[in-house]
């Protein structure tokens, strides 16, 4: 059985339950650096951490619903290409559009 993993709400990658608290601040800092370098029309608002309430009186979280909310948040960071409609992170969209050709 795989150990439980938590999805980062910023980048969409999986991390262990112990390392996610270390990863998220670093990921957010990297996100800000990359966002600040983008052209103004591609900059986006800071991603908000999804709120998931504990499901039990003991304070445990439903890991599946937490991961689902984080995945949706990460997918909302993607921007569609004006030419083909595929979605990319904004810094990758610039690279993609240099080679994207209309059908």
N, C-alpha and C positions, 0 to 999 in steps of 0.2 A: 504494500500500500504506500502511495506517495505521501510525503509529509504535507500538511496543509500549507497552501500558498495564498498570498494576498496579491491582488492586481493593483498596480500603481495607478491612481486616478489621473496622473499627468501623462505618463508615457505608455501605459497599457501593458507593461511587462509584469511578469510574476516574480514575487520575492517571498522569502520565508517570513513567517509571522514575527520573528525576532528582528530581521534586517529591514523590514519595511519602514520602521520608524527612523532608521538611519538614512535610508534611500530617499524618502520623500522630500526632506529639506534640501538635499543636494540636487535632486531632480528639479525642484522648483527654482533653485538658484540658476541652474543651467537653462531652464526654460526662459527665465527673465533675460539672461544674456543673449540667447538666440532671438528672442522676440524683439529686443531693442535694436538688433542689427538688421531687422527686416525693413523693407519699404513701408511707409505709413499705411498704405492701403491693405497690406497683408498682416499688420499687427492685430492681435486679438486680446480680449480681456483675460485676466489671470484665471486659470481654472480653479473652480471652487470644489473643495473636498465634499463628496456626497455625504449627507447625514443619514445614518442608518441607526435606528434605535435598538437597544438590547431587546431580545425576545424573551428572556427569562429573568426572574427576580434576582438570579445570581449575577447578572450583568454580562452574560455571554452575548456575543453578536452572532447573527446568522451569517456565516461566512459566504454562503452562496449569494445572498441578496447584497452583501457588501461588495463582493466581486462583480456582480452584475452592474451595480451602480457605478463602480469605478471604471469598468469597461466602457460603459455608455459615455461617461465623462471624457475618457481618453479618445473615443471615436468622434466626439463633438469638436475636438481640436483640429480635425482634418478639414482641408479646404478643397473644393472641387476645381478641377481644371476647366477653364472656359471653353476649351476646344473639344476635349474628349469626355469630360464629366467624371473621370477617375478622381479619387480623393487622395491628398497628400498632406504631409506636414508642410506648413508654409515655406520653410527654407528649401525643402525638396521640390516644391511646386515650381520654383524659379528655374531649377535645373531641368525639370521635366518639360517645361514649356519651351525650352530652347530646341528640343528635338520632337515635340508633338506636332503632328501634321493632321489637318482636317481630313476626314474620310471622303 
